[in-house]
């Protein structure tokens, strides 16, 4: 059972985030391991709901700022997303007052995702802001109200970090502020080493089951040209309505794994000759990097993050044009050949994409003042 606290201990660093957010929790745990003498906790309002199992670990320290799980739908869907956002807005002031009550002069608050950045702004506390890619690249263009409060909240952040130059450019456009680009690193120590004996027979879809990630396009392409190819789906979450729409496209041998821990995911990547990631919009996809470092070839659509890859990593991706017929068949054939060559990361790849190195630089710059 994880440690939970509603007291007011003098924490040095408090991450303000959803404890269902894999990336935020991984960031918290990495920083905690790097800085063991610091008292570090996560202030959250979400633990386990909407069909998403808790990812908390026994040694996680969680401060519950009013759990809203009981008010949410049983599964994720477009309606559930809308309802969750309304519930969050309703409880935002309560969350903000709670943060204000546990703040002290030396405490560093670090908000992950735009809602929690908004809550920190409401609390009128000093905070570091790390928005998600979709928070910046998609949602401000969909709602003027969202855009207004995003600009307002980000403008009050003491520091802003993002995971790509694409985000940096957009935030500069919105707020006039520069940000620190911190690459979504990979925990290279947790990945299983690739060997020449590695048997690669699987094809993986490695993104969420949601419209942005174009899972239906993958299945339609498979069904039109490679009906006997089975796909393993790993995903951090799924939208119930979208999953239902996919039922007529899947075959009996497709396997839906759902969320996997690092060891399980690494094992699957080491048995894959191809992994597929073709979202409508993306920022800096860490799962893609994990697949590459595990030796899989990754089939992608072009986005700005491709330019950040090292040369050895670029050789492990296949960029496809979804408008071309047989894009999946042709890329899978190419991937099967490329995957026969063992991937040997360059020093540049280790330096740029190792999570520990990236987080140590982050800690030195932002958590030790």
Secondary structure, DSSP 8 states (H G I E B T S, - for coil): --EE--S----SEEEES-TT-HHHHHHHHHHHHHTTTS-EEEEES-SSBTTB-----TT-EEEES---GGGS-SS--HHHHHHHHHHHHHHHHHHHHHHHHH--TT-EEEEESHHHHHHHHHHT--EEEE--HHHHHTGGGT-HHHHHHHHHHHHT-SEEEESSHHHHHHHHHHHS---EE----B-GGGS----TT----EEEE-S-BSGGGTHHHHHHHHHHH-TT--EEEE-S-B-HHHHHHHTTT--TT-EEEES--HHHHHHHHTTEEEEEE--SS-S--HHHHHHHHTT-EEEE---GGGGGS-HHHHTTEEE--TTSTTHHHHHHHHHHHHTTS-----HHHHHHHBHHHHHHHHIIIII--
